[in-house]
Amino acid sequence: MGAVSEALGGLYSMPITWDPALEFDSSSQGGLIAGRVELLGDLAGALTVVVSEKLASACVEIMLGEPAQDPGQVNDAVGELGNVVAGSLLTKLSELVSNLDLGVPEVEPMGATSNFADVDNSIWVKCRVRTGLGVYPLFVNLTYNLPIQREGGDAP
């Protein structure tokens, strides 16, 4: 997914390595946090970025130049990361879909037993992100609802 690579490479200077075999494992990363941004308009759905607390903390340090001082900063970093990736995706899709906008990012901690099973109309991108502070897993999920085409090409 070019939007992920552009967003992280451009804003955070973080190289990406795609790893489709990567599995969710919060035990060594301090827990998982999900940042979700709703896609509004003709391609309704959501983009969810799932990161470890360690990667979120690394993002805070990259953005602010110092370690996170409180959990709110870590959550803000995850929300911003989701917003940046969703914005990059929106830019890429703007040539194909004219009516598309983003909702407000929402952030929530994910429990070790959270179910990230694939669902219909869902794409998972699994990768490793390299920062000056280490290598961390990153998961991006895009769920979408395409407009239904009727005979004659008109959407309902």
Buried (B, 14 or more C-beta within 10 A) or exposed (E): BEBBBBBBBEBBEBBBEEEEEBEBEBEEBBBBBBBBBBBBBBBBBBBBBBBBBBBBBBBBBBBEEEEBEEEEBBBBBBBBBBBBBBBBBBEEBEEEBEEBEBBEBBBEBBEEEEEBEEEEEBEBBBBBBBBEBEEBBBBBBBBBEEBEEEEEEEEE
